[in-house]
Amino acid sequence: MSEGLMSVYDEILVKKSQEGDYLSFEELVKRYESKIYNLAYRIMGNKEDASDVLQETFLQAFRKLSSFKGKAKFSTWLYRIAVNICLMKKRKKKKMEIVSLDLPILTKKEDEIKRELRDDWSRSPLATLEHEEVKKTLSQAIDLLPEEYRTVFLLRGLNGLSNQEVAKVLGISLAAVKSRLHRARLFLRDKLSQYFREYGSRA
């Protein structure tokens, strides 16, 4: 289903949900629960917190659904709720984030990341993110990003939001989104370049 059709279908489900059709809301949950969970897991860094964020996101969405006016896409509105919950939880914890070596690899929009990074290592025999060790390196590098850069990168790369949608979700300017995304990509390029240099010295 194309993004346009998905958005139209979301509108139909939202309208029915607002009219008291609980099955329509359950369908919305099914459509977005994996995306919300993956985003929360990347931001929070553990399954327990990600599960809590997932539940709280849909509880808040259900409670506030009557106030949703459709000025933004439902998905954008939902991501904003999820991100706000994540940031609130992280502020409460006030702990340093621990980077896990076995966080799941990006499963969405990997082709987009490949296109962005391919030119830098086009001459390398490992110039493909299909290589498991490179995937692991990229995954760890993403988790090392400063929170504000990582959140922007995940919304764009993992969830496929446009720059404009990311700006709406985070409540920041379009210029700030572009700046943070650019810095995130530079950081990742540097980490992967370092990996290839170290790999070359071992070969």
N, C-alpha and C positions, 0 to 999 in steps of 0.2 A: 504494500500500500504506500502511495506517495505521501510526502509530508503534508501536501495540501489536503489530500483526502483524509489523512489522519486528523488534521486540525478540524475539518468539517465534522467528522464522526465524533470527535471529542465534544464539539459544541452540542451535538444532538444528545449525547450521553449526559452532559452537564445539565442541559435543560430538563431532561427527564428526571435526573436526580433531584433537581431543585423542586420538582413537582411531587416528590415523594417516592420515586421509583428506586428502591434500594438495589435492585439487580443491576441497574444502570451504573450506580456508583461502584458496585463490586466489579463491573467490567472496567471502569476507570482504574481501579486498584490493580487489576490484573495487567493492564496495559503499561503501567508505570512502576510497579513495585520493584522489578529487577533493576531498573535504571536508578531509582531513588536509593535502593540498598547499595548498589555499587558506588554511587557518588558519596554516600554517607560513610561507607567503609574506607574509601580513599581519604576522606577528610579526617575521620575519627581514628582510623588505624586499628580497629578491632571489631570483631563480629558482634559482641554484646552491645556496644554503643551504636553500631550500625543498625541493629535490629530495633533498638529503642527509638532511634531517629525515624526509622521506617514507620513504626506504629504511631509515633507522635505526629508525623507529617500527615498521615491520612486521617487521624483523629481531628487535627486542626482543620484540615481541608473540609472534612464533613461538617464540622461546626460552623465554618465560615462560608460554606458553599452558597448560602443565600445572598451573601454580600458580593459574590463574584459577578461582575458586570460584563465580562467579555472584552474589556478594553485591551487586554493582552491575551495571548494564547493560554489555554488552561495549563499546558505543560510548563510555560514560563512562570505562571503563578504558583504552580506546585513546587518547582525547583526553588523558588524564592523562599517558600515556607521551609523546605528541607534545609537549605543553606543556613537560614536564620537559626533553626533549631541546633544545627551542628555548631555554629559559632557560639551560641549561648552555652551549650554544654562544655565547650572547650574553655570558655571564660571561667566557668564554675570550677573546672578541674584545676586550672592554673598550674598545669604540670608540663614539663618538657615532653614533646612528642617523641616516642620511641619508634625508630624505623625498623620495621620487620623485614627480614630477608625473604619471607615467603608470602608476601602480599600477592594477590592475584594479578595476572598480567592484563593489560587493557584488552578488552574483547570487542570494543566498538571503535570504528573509525581508524583502525590500524593503518589502512591504506592511505588515509590522509596524512598520518604521521610519517609514513614511508616517503610520500612525495615531498614533504617538507625537509627531510633529512638526507635523501638519497644523494643529492648533488655533492654533499660534503665528503662522502666516502665512496664515490662511484668507482674508484679504481681498486677498492679493497675487495678481496674475495669474500668478505663477510658483509658486504653492503646489502644486507637484507635483514629485516626484522623477523624473518622466519627462523633465524638462528636462535635457539633457546637461550644461549648465554647472553646474546645481545638483548633479547627481550627482558631477561632478568635484570641486566644492567640498566635498561631504560626504566623499568618498573621502580627500581631502587632510586634512580635519579629523580623521578617524579615525586617520590615520597620525601626527598630531601629539599624540594622547592620550598621557599618561604610560603606560608599559608595563603597569603593574598594572591601570589602568582599561581600556586597549585590549584586553587579553587577556580580561577579563570581558565586555566589550561584544561582542567577536567570537564568543565561545563562545555568548552568548545570541542575538545578531543574525544572525550568519553561519551558525552550526551549529545554532541552534534548541534548545539545551539549556535545561532549566529552571533556576531559581535553585539548587535543591537539587543538581542534577547538576553545575553549575558549582562549587559549594562542594566537592563530592567530587573533582572534577578538580584543583582548585587546592589542596585541603587547607586551606581557610579556612572561617570560620563563615558561616552564611547571612546574618547581619547585615552582615558585611564585603562579601559579594557585592552585597547591596542598596545599600549605601553607595557602593561603587565604580561600580555601574551608574548610580546616580542622578547621581553627579558626572560620569560620562562623558556622559550625556544632557544635562546642563546645559552642559557644554563645547561639545557639538555644536550645541545650540540657539543658543548665543552666537555661534559661528562662522557659522551660517547666517543669523542675524539681521543680523550684520555684512554678510554678502554682499547681503542684500536691501536694506539701507540704502544700500550703495554703488551697487547697481544702480539704485535709485530716484533717486539723485542724478545718475546718468548719463543717465537717461531724459529 
